[in-house]
Amino acid sequence: MPKILSDERVIEYSMEFKIRVVRLTFELDVKAIDIAKTLNLHPMMIYRWRQEYREGKFVDKPSRRISMTKESDQRKDEQAKDDEIRRLKNELSDSKKENKFLKKWGRYLKDQKKSGSGL
């Protein structure tokens, strides 16, 4: 997947990703433009990668490197936010129930004082 290198929008794609995209264009009966749209890439990038692949510039080496992308971090952040929202909703629900009970209890105490019978 892409790696952001600077403040400008310059992205470096891993060799593994480039090879997968190129193989997709060769194996599937789909135009490179359609694959580019699906992957949010510029079509010229795919055409250049295909040319470099044919010229042997891409070497498909198995890698033991683990890809750490921002997407996985984003998913974790979204999950943490969802968990926090769920927790806060539960807390709000509990607080509303407690508030409702205290209002009823306050009315009950008022009624008891009015009637003259104390607790």
Phi and psi in radians as a Rosetta constraint file:
Dihedral C 1 N 2 CA 2 C 2 CIRCULARHARMONIC -1.247 0.35
Dihedral N 2 CA 2 C 2 N 3 CIRCULARHARMONIC 2.705 0.35
Dihedral C 2 N 3 CA 3 C 3 CIRCULARHARMONIC -2.224 0.35
Dihedral N 3 CA 3 C 3 N 4 CIRCULARHARMONIC 2.174 0.35
Dihedral C 3 N 4 CA 4 C 4 CIRCULARHARMONIC -1.450 0.35
Dihedral N 4 CA 4 C 4 N 5 CIRCULARHARMONIC 2.190 0.35
Dihedral C 4 N 5 CA 5 C 5 CIRCULARHARMONIC -1.775 0.35
Dihedral N 5 CA 5 C 5 N 6 CIRCULARHARMONIC -0.406 0.35
Dihedral C 5 N 6 CA 6 C 6 CIRCULARHARMONIC -2.624 0.35
Dihedral N 6 CA 6 C 6 N 7 CIRCULARHARMONIC -3.112 0.35
Dihedral C 6 N 7 CA 7 C 7 CIRCULARHARMONIC -1.172 0.35
Dihedral N 7 CA 7 C 7 N 8 CIRCULARHARMONIC -0.552 0.35
Dihedral C 7 N 8 CA 8 C 8 CIRCULARHARMONIC -1.273 0.35
Dihedral N 8 CA 8 C 8 N 9 CIRCULARHARMONIC 2.929 0.35
Dihedral C 8 N 9 CA 9 C 9 CIRCULARHARMONIC -1.479 0.35
Dihedral N 9 CA 9 C 9 N 10 CIRCULARHARMONIC 1.327 0.35
Dihedral C 9 N 10 CA 10 C 10 CIRCULARHARMONIC -2.049 0.35
Dihedral N 10 CA 10 C 10 N 11 CIRCULARHARMONIC 2.093 0.35
Dihedral C 10 N 11 CA 11 C 11 CIRCULARHARMONIC -2.095 0.35
Dihedral N 11 CA 11 C 11 N 12 CIRCULARHARMONIC 2.359 0.35
Dihedral C 11 N 12 CA 12 C 12 CIRCULARHARMONIC -1.920 0.35
Dihedral N 12 CA 12 C 12 N 13 CIRCULARHARMONIC 2.136 0.35
Dihedral C 12 N 13 CA 13 C 13 CIRCULARHARMONIC -1.644 0.35
Dihedral N 13 CA 13 C 13 N 14 CIRCULARHARMONIC 2.532 0.35
Dihedral C 13 N 14 CA 14 C 14 CIRCULARHARMONIC -1.237 0.35
Dihedral N 14 CA 14 C 14 N 15 CIRCULARHARMONIC 2.703 0.35
Dihedral C 14 N 15 CA 15 C 15 CIRCULARHARMONIC -1.050 0.35
Dihedral N 15 CA 15 C 15 N 16 CIRCULARHARMONIC -0.675 0.35
Dihedral C 15 N 16 CA 16 C 16 CIRCULARHARMONIC -1.039 0.35
Dihedral N 16 CA 16 C 16 N 17 CIRCULARHARMONIC -0.764 0.35
Dihedral C 16 N 17 CA 17 C 17 CIRCULARHARMONIC -1.128 0.35
Dihedral N 17 CA 17 C 17 N 18 CIRCULARHARMONIC -0.788 0.35
Dihedral C 17 N 18 CA 18 C 18 CIRCULARHARMONIC -1.038 0.35
Dihedral N 18 CA 18 C 18 N 19 CIRCULARHARMONIC -0.771 0.35
Dihedral C 18 N 19 CA 19 C 19 CIRCULARHARMONIC -1.126 0.35
Dihedral N 19 CA 19 C 19 N 20 CIRCULARHARMONIC -0.705 0.35
Dihedral C 19 N 20 CA 20 C 20 CIRCULARHARMONIC -1.078 0.35
Dihedral N 20 CA 20 C 20 N 21 CIRCULARHARMONIC -0.753 0.35
Dihedral C 20 N 21 CA 21 C 21 CIRCULARHARMONIC -1.118 0.35
Dihedral N 21 CA 21 C 21 N 22 CIRCULARHARMONIC -0.790 0.35
Dihedral C 21 N 22 CA 22 C 22 CIRCULARHARMONIC -1.082 0.35
Dihedral N 22 CA 22 C 22 N 23 CIRCULARHARMONIC -0.771 0.35
Dihedral C 22 N 23 CA 23 C 23 CIRCULARHARMONIC -1.107 0.35
Dihedral N 23 CA 23 C 23 N 24 CIRCULARHARMONIC -0.625 0.35
Dihedral C 23 N 24 CA 24 C 24 CIRCULARHARMONIC -1.043 0.35
Dihedral N 24 CA 24 C 24 N 25 CIRCULARHARMONIC -0.753 0.35
Dihedral C 24 N 25 CA 25 C 25 CIRCULARHARMONIC -1.157 0.35
Dihedral N 25 CA 25 C 25 N 26 CIRCULARHARMONIC -0.556 0.35
Dihedral C 25 N 26 CA 26 C 26 CIRCULARHARMONIC -1.391 0.35
Dihedral N 26 CA 26 C 26 N 27 CIRCULARHARMONIC -0.670 0.35
Dihedral C 26 N 27 CA 27 C 27 CIRCULARHARMONIC -1.445 0.35
Dihedral N 27 CA 27 C 27 N 28 CIRCULARHARMONIC -0.649 0.35
Dihedral C 27 N 28 CA 28 C 28 CIRCULARHARMONIC -1.541 0.35
Dihedral N 28 CA 28 C 28 N 29 CIRCULARHARMONIC 2.668 0.35
Dihedral C 28 N 29 CA 29 C 29 CIRCULARHARMONIC -1.597 0.35
Dihedral N 29 CA 29 C 29 N 30 CIRCULARHARMONIC 1.009 0.35
Dihedral C 29 N 30 CA 30 C 30 CIRCULARHARMONIC -2.326 0.35
Dihedral N 30 CA 30 C 30 N 31 CIRCULARHARMONIC 2.570 0.35
Dihedral C 30 N 31 CA 31 C 31 CIRCULARHARMONIC -1.245 0.35
Dihedral N 31 CA 31 C 31 N 32 CIRCULARHARMONIC 2.624 0.35
Dihedral C 31 N 32 CA 32 C 32 CIRCULARHARMONIC -1.082 0.35
Dihedral N 32 CA 32 C 32 N 33 CIRCULARHARMONIC -0.555 0.35
Dihedral C 32 N 33 CA 33 C 33 CIRCULARHARMONIC -1.100 0.35
Dihedral N 33 CA 33 C 33 N 34 CIRCULARHARMONIC -0.724 0.35
Dihedral C 33 N 34 CA 34 C 34 CIRCULARHARMONIC -1.145 0.35
Dihedral N 34 CA 34 C 34 N 35 CIRCULARHARMONIC -0.694 0.35
Dihedral C 34 N 35 CA 35 C 35 CIRCULARHARMONIC -1.153 0.35
Dihedral N 35 CA 35 C 35 N 36 CIRCULARHARMONIC -0.690 0.35
Dihedral C 35 N 36 CA 36 C 36 CIRCULARHARMONIC -1.065 0.35
Dihedral N 36 CA 36 C 36 N 37 CIRCULARHARMONIC -0.759 0.35
Dihedral C 36 N 37 CA 37 C 37 CIRCULARHARMONIC -1.109 0.35
Dihedral N 37 CA 37 C 37 N 38 CIRCULARHARMONIC -0.739 0.35
Dihedral C 37 N 38 CA 38 C 38 CIRCULARHARMONIC -1.099 0.35
Dihedral N 38 CA 38 C 38 N 39 CIRCULARHARMONIC -0.713 0.35
Dihedral C 38 N 39 CA 39 C 39 CIRCULARHARMONIC -1.610 0.35
Dihedral N 39 CA 39 C 39 N 40 CIRCULARHARMONIC 0.066 0.35
Dihedral C 39 N 40 CA 40 C 40 CIRCULARHARMONIC 1.027 0.35
Dihedral N 40 CA 40 C 40 N 41 CIRCULARHARMONIC 0.811 0.35
Dihedral C 40 N 41 CA 41 C 41 CIRCULARHARMONIC -2.061 0.35
Dihedral N 41 CA 41 C 41 N 42 CIRCULARHARMONIC 2.802 0.35
Dihedral C 41 N 42 CA 42 C 42 CIRCULARHARMONIC -1.413 0.35
Dihedral N 42 CA 42 C 42 N 43 CIRCULARHARMONIC 2.357 0.35
Dihedral C 42 N 43 CA 43 C 43 CIRCULARHARMONIC -0.991 0.35
Dihedral N 43 CA 43 C 43 N 44 CIRCULARHARMONIC -0.609 0.35
Dihedral C 43 N 44 CA 44 C 44 CIRCULARHARMONIC -1.097 0.35
Dihedral N 44 CA 44 C 44 N 45 CIRCULARHARMONIC -0.527 0.35
Dihedral C 44 N 45 CA 45 C 45 CIRCULARHARMONIC -1.128 0.35
Dihedral N 45 CA 45 C 45 N 46 CIRCULARHARMONIC -0.755 0.35
Dihedral C 45 N 46 CA 46 C 46 CIRCULARHARMONIC -1.154 0.35
Dihedral N 46 CA 46 C 46 N 47 CIRCULARHARMONIC -0.743 0.35
Dihedral C 46 N 47 CA 47 C 47 CIRCULARHARMONIC -1.061 0.35
Dihedral N 47 CA 47 C 47 N 48 CIRCULARHARMONIC -0.719 0.35
Dihedral C 47 N 48 CA 48 C 48 CIRCULARHARMONIC -1.134 0.35
Dihedral N 48 CA 48 C 48 N 49 CIRCULARHARMONIC -0.749 0.35
Dihedral C 48 N 49 CA 49 C 49 CIRCULARHARMONIC -1.076 0.35
Dihedral N 49 CA 49 C 49 N 50 CIRCULARHARMONIC -0.701 0.35
Dihedral C 49 N 50 CA 50 C 50 CIRCULARHARMONIC -1.091 0.35
Dihedral N 50 CA 50 C 50 N 51 CIRCULARHARMONIC -0.742 0.35
Dihedral C 50 N 51 CA 51 C 51 CIRCULARHARMONIC -1.116 0.35
Dihedral N 51 CA 51 C 51 N 52 CIRCULARHARMONIC -0.786 0.35
Dihedral C 51 N 52 CA 52 C 52 CIRCULARHARMONIC -1.127 0.35
Dihedral N 52 CA 52 C 52 N 53 CIRCULARHARMONIC -0.603 0.35
Dihedral C 52 N 53 CA 53 C 53 CIRCULARHARMONIC -1.134 0.35
Dihedral N 53 CA 53 C 53 N 54 CIRCULARHARMONIC -0.768 0.35
Dihedral C 53 N 54 CA 54 C 54 CIRCULARHARMONIC -1.132 0.35
Dihedral N 54 CA 54 C 54 N 55 CIRCULARHARMONIC -0.574 0.35
Dihedral C 54 N 55 CA 55 C 55 CIRCULARHARMONIC -1.375 0.35
Dihedral N 55 CA 55 C 55 N 56 CIRCULARHARMONIC -0.104 0.35
Dihedral C 55 N 56 CA 56 C 56 CIRCULARHARMONIC 1.487 0.35
Dihedral N 56 CA 56 C 56 N 57 CIRCULARHARMONIC 0.290 0.35
Dihedral C 56 N 57 CA 57 C 57 CIRCULARHARMONIC -1.358 0.35
Dihedral N 57 CA 57 C 57 N 58 CIRCULARHARMONIC -0.360 0.35
Dihedral C 57 N 58 CA 58 C 58 CIRCULARHARMONIC -1.679 0.35
Dihedral N 58 CA 58 C 58 N 59 CIRCULARHARMONIC 2.189 0.35
Dihedral C 58 N 59 CA 59 C 59 CIRCULARHARMONIC -2.002 0.35
Dihedral N 59 CA 59 C 59 N 60 CIRCULARHARMONIC 2.111 0.35
Dihedral C 59 N 60 CA 60 C 60 CIRCULARHARMONIC -1.505 0.35
Dihedral N 60 CA 60 C 60 N 61 CIRCULARHARMONIC 1.573 0.35
Dihedral C 60 N 61 CA 61 C 61 CIRCULARHARMONIC -1.777 0.35
Dihedral N 61 CA 61 C 61 N 62 CIRCULARHARMONIC 2.350 0.35
Dihedral C 61 N 62 CA 62 C 62 CIRCULARHARMONIC -1.141 0.35
Dihedral N 62 CA 62 C 62 N 63 CIRCULARHARMONIC 2.426 0.35
Dihedral C 62 N 63 CA 63 C 63 CIRCULARHARMONIC -2.120 0.35
Dihedral N 63 CA 63 C 63 N 64 CIRCULARHARMONIC 2.514 0.35
Dihedral C 63 N 64 CA 64 C 64 CIRCULARHARMONIC -1.708 0.35
Dihedral N 64 CA 64 C 64 N 65 CIRCULARHARMONIC 0.075 0.35
Dihedral C 64 N 65 CA 65 C 65 CIRCULARHARMONIC -1.288 0.35
Dihedral N 65 CA 65 C 65 N 66 CIRCULARHARMONIC 2.366 0.35
Dihedral C 65 N 66 CA 66 C 66 CIRCULARHARMONIC -1.645 0.35
Dihedral N 66 CA 66 C 66 N 67 CIRCULARHARMONIC 2.285 0.35
Dihedral C 66 N 67 CA 67 C 67 CIRCULARHARMONIC -1.417 0.35
Dihedral N 67 CA 67 C 67 N 68 CIRCULARHARMONIC 2.138 0.35
Dihedral C 67 N 68 CA 68 C 68 CIRCULARHARMONIC -1.983 0.35
Dihedral N 68 CA 68 C 68 N 69 CIRCULARHARMONIC 1.772 0.35
Dihedral C 68 N 69 CA 69 C 69 CIRCULARHARMONIC -1.861 0.35
Dihedral N 69 CA 69 C 69 N 70 CIRCULARHARMONIC 2.823 0.35
Dihedral C 69 N 70 CA 70 C 70 CIRCULARHARMONIC -1.185 0.35
Dihedral N 70 CA 70 C 70 N 71 CIRCULARHARMONIC -0.452 0.35
Dihedral C 70 N 71 CA 71 C 71 CIRCULARHARMONIC -1.058 0.35
Dihedral N 71 CA 71 C 71 N 72 CIRCULARHARMONIC -0.750 0.35
Dihedral C 71 N 72 CA 72 C 72 CIRCULARHARMONIC -1.150 0.35
Dihedral N 72 CA 72 C 72 N 73 CIRCULARHARMONIC -0.637 0.35
Dihedral C 72 N 73 CA 73 C 73 CIRCULARHARMONIC -1.148 0.35
Dihedral N 73 CA 73 C 73 N 74 CIRCULARHARMONIC -0.678 0.35
Dihedral C 73 N 74 CA 74 C 74 CIRCULARHARMONIC -1.124 0.35
Dihedral N 74 CA 74 C 74 N 75 CIRCULARHARMONIC -0.728 0.35
Dihedral C 74 N 75 CA 75 C 75 CIRCULARHARMONIC -1.077 0.35
Dihedral N 75 CA 75 C 75 N 76 CIRCULARHARMONIC -0.718 0.35
Dihedral C 75 N 76 CA 76 C 76 CIRCULARHARMONIC -1.108 0.35
Dihedral N 76 CA 76 C 76 N 77 CIRCULARHARMONIC -0.748 0.35
Dihedral C 76 N 77 CA 77 C 77 CIRCULARHARMONIC -1.103 0.35
Dihedral N 77 CA 77 C 77 N 78 CIRCULARHARMONIC -0.757 0.35
Dihedral C 77 N 78 CA 78 C 78 CIRCULARHARMONIC -1.105 0.35
Dihedral N 78 CA 78 C 78 N 79 CIRCULARHARMONIC -0.718 0.35
Dihedral C 78 N 79 CA 79 C 79 CIRCULARHARMONIC -1.112 0.35
Dihedral N 79 CA 79 C 79 N 80 CIRCULARHARMONIC -0.738 0.35
Dihedral C 79 N 80 CA 80 C 80 CIRCULARHARMONIC -1.103 0.35
Dihedral N 80 CA 80 C 80 N 81 CIRCULARHARMONIC -0.707 0.35
Dihedral C 80 N 81 CA 81 C 81 CIRCULARHARMONIC -1.141 0.35
Dihedral N 81 CA 81 C 81 N 82 CIRCULARHARMONIC -0.748 0.35
Dihedral C 81 N 82 CA 82 C 82 CIRCULARHARMONIC -1.071 0.35
Dihedral N 82 CA 82 C 82 N 83 CIRCULARHARMONIC -0.735 0.35
Dihedral C 82 N 83 CA 83 C 83 CIRCULARHARMONIC -1.110 0.35
Dihedral N 83 CA 83 C 83 N 84 CIRCULARHARMONIC -0.729 0.35
Dihedral C 83 N 84 CA 84 C 84 CIRCULARHARMONIC -1.131 0.35
Dihedral N 84 CA 84 C 84 N 85 CIRCULARHARMONIC -0.734 0.35
Dihedral C 84 N 85 CA 85 C 85 CIRCULARHARMONIC -1.093 0.35
Dihedral N 85 CA 85 C 85 N 86 CIRCULARHARMONIC -0.762 0.35
Dihedral C 85 N 86 CA 86 C 86 CIRCULARHARMONIC -1.073 0.35
Dihedral N 86 CA 86 C 86 N 87 CIRCULARHARMONIC -0.756 0.35
Dihedral C 86 N 87 CA 87 C 87 CIRCULARHARMONIC -1.107 0.35
Dihedral N 87 CA 87 C 87 N 88 CIRCULARHARMONIC -0.768 0.35
Dihedral C 87 N 88 CA 88 C 88 CIRCULARHARMONIC -1.163 0.35
Dihedral N 88 CA 88 C 88 N 89 CIRCULARHARMONIC -0.644 0.35
Dihedral C 88 N 89 CA 89 C 89 CIRCULARHARMONIC -1.108 0.35
Dihedral N 89 CA 89 C 89 N 90 CIRCULARHARMONIC -0.751 0.35
Dihedral C 89 N 90 CA 90 C 90 CIRCULARHARMONIC -1.096 0.35
Dihedral N 90 CA 90 C 90 N 91 CIRCULARHARMONIC -0.743 0.35
Dihedral C 90 N 91 CA 91 C 91 CIRCULARHARMONIC -1.117 0.35
Dihedral N 91 CA 91 C 91 N 92 CIRCULARHARMONIC -0.716 0.35
Dihedral C 91 N 92 CA 92 C 92 CIRCULARHARMONIC -1.110 0.35
Dihedral N 92 CA 92 C 92 N 93 CIRCULARHARMONIC -0.748 0.35
Dihedral C 92 N 93 CA 93 C 93 CIRCULARHARMONIC -1.061 0.35
Dihedral N 93 CA 93 C 93 N 94 CIRCULARHARMONIC -0.775 0.35
Dihedral C 93 N 94 CA 94 C 94 CIRCULARHARMONIC -1.092 0.35
Dihedral N 94 CA 94 C 94 N 95 CIRCULARHARMONIC -0.731 0.35
Dihedral C 94 N 95 CA 95 C 95 CIRCULARHARMONIC -1.124 0.35
Dihedral N 95 CA 95 C 95 N 96 CIRCULARHARMONIC -0.689 0.35
Dihedral C 95 N 96 CA 96 C 96 CIRCULARHARMONIC -1.111 0.35
Dihedral N 96 CA 96 C 96 N 97 CIRCULARHARMONIC -0.743 0.35
Dihedral C 96 N 97 CA 97 C 97 CIRCULARHARMONIC -1.094 0.35
Dihedral N 97 CA 97 C 97 N 98 CIRCULARHARMONIC -0.766 0.35
Dihedral C 97 N 98 CA 98 C 98 CIRCULARHARMONIC -1.120 0.35
Dihedral N 98 CA 98 C 98 N 99 CIRCULARHARMONIC -0.742 0.35
Dihedral C 98 N 99 CA 99 C 99 CIRCULARHARMONIC -1.078 0.35
Dihedral N 99 CA 99 C 99 N 100 CIRCULARHARMONIC -0.763 0.35
Dihedral C 99 N 100 CA 100 C 100 CIRCULARHARMONIC -1.065 0.35
Dihedral N 100 CA 100 C 100 N 101 CIRCULARHARMONIC -0.767 0.35
Dihedral C 100 N 101 CA 101 C 101 CIRCULARHARMONIC -1.101 0.35
Dihedral N 101 CA 101 C 101 N 102 CIRCULARHARMONIC -0.777 0.35
Dihedral C 101 N 102 CA 102 C 102 CIRCULARHARMONIC -1.124 0.35
Dihedral N 102 CA 102 C 102 N 103 CIRCULARHARMONIC -0.640 0.35
Dihedral C 102 N 103 CA 103 C 103 CIRCULARHARMONIC -1.093 0.35
Dihedral N 103 CA 103 C 103 N 104 CIRCULARHARMONIC -0.801 0.35
Dihedral C 103 N 104 CA 104 C 104 CIRCULARHARMONIC -1.085 0.35
Dihedral N 104 CA 104 C 104 N 105 CIRCULARHARMONIC -0.733 0.35
Dihedral C 104 N 105 CA 105 C 105 CIRCULARHARMONIC -1.119 0.35
Dihedral N 105 CA 105 C 105 N 106 CIRCULARHARMONIC -0.700 0.35
Dihedral C 105 N 106 CA 106 C 106 CIRCULARHARMONIC -1.102 0.35
Dihedral N 106 CA 106 C 106 N 107 CIRCULARHARMONIC -0.724 0.35
Dihedral C 106 N 107 CA 107 C 107 CIRCULARHARMONIC -1.142 0.35
Dihedral N 107 CA 107 C 107 N 108 CIRCULARHARMONIC -0.680 0.35
Dihedral C 107 N 108 CA 108 C 108 CIRCULARHARMONIC -1.088 0.35
Dihedral N 108 CA 108 C 108 N 109 CIRCULARHARMONIC -0.783 0.35
Dihedral C 108 N 109 CA 109 C 109 CIRCULARHARMONIC -1.118 0.35
Dihedral N 109 CA 109 C 109 N 110 CIRCULARHARMONIC -0.683 0.35
Dihedral C 109 N 110 CA 110 C 110 CIRCULARHARMONIC -1.070 0.35
Dihedral N 110 CA 110 C 110 N 111 CIRCULARHARMONIC -0.799 0.35
Dihedral C 110 N 111 CA 111 C 111 CIRCULARHARMONIC -1.081 0.35
Dihedral N 111 CA 111 C 111 N 112 CIRCULARHARMONIC -0.654 0.35
Dihedral C 111 N 112 CA 112 C 112 CIRCULARHARMONIC -1.161 0.35
Dihedral N 112 CA 112 C 112 N 113 CIRCULARHARMONIC -0.683 0.35
Dihedral C 112 N 113 CA 113 C 113 CIRCULARHARMONIC -1.185 0.35
Dihedral N 113 CA 113 C 113 N 114 CIRCULARHARMONIC -0.717 0.35
Dihedral C 113 N 114 CA 114 C 114 CIRCULARHARMONIC -1.117 0.35
Dihedral N 114 CA 114 C 114 N 115 CIRCULARHARMONIC -0.719 0.35
Dihedral C 114 N 115 CA 115 C 115 CIRCULARHARMONIC -1.327 0.35
Dihedral N 115 CA 115 C 115 N 116 CIRCULARHARMONIC -0.232 0.35
Dihedral C 115 N 116 CA 116 C 116 CIRCULARHARMONIC 1.555 0.35
Dihedral N 116 CA 116 C 116 N 117 CIRCULARHARMONIC -0.116 0.35
Dihedral C 116 N 117 CA 117 C 117 CIRCULARHARMONIC -1.644 0.35
Dihedral N 117 CA 117 C 117 N 118 CIRCULARHARMONIC 2.038 0.35
Dihedral C 117 N 118 CA 118 C 118 CIRCULARHARMONIC -1.534 0.35
Dihedral N 118 CA 118 C 118 N 119 CIRCULARHARMONIC 2.978 0.35
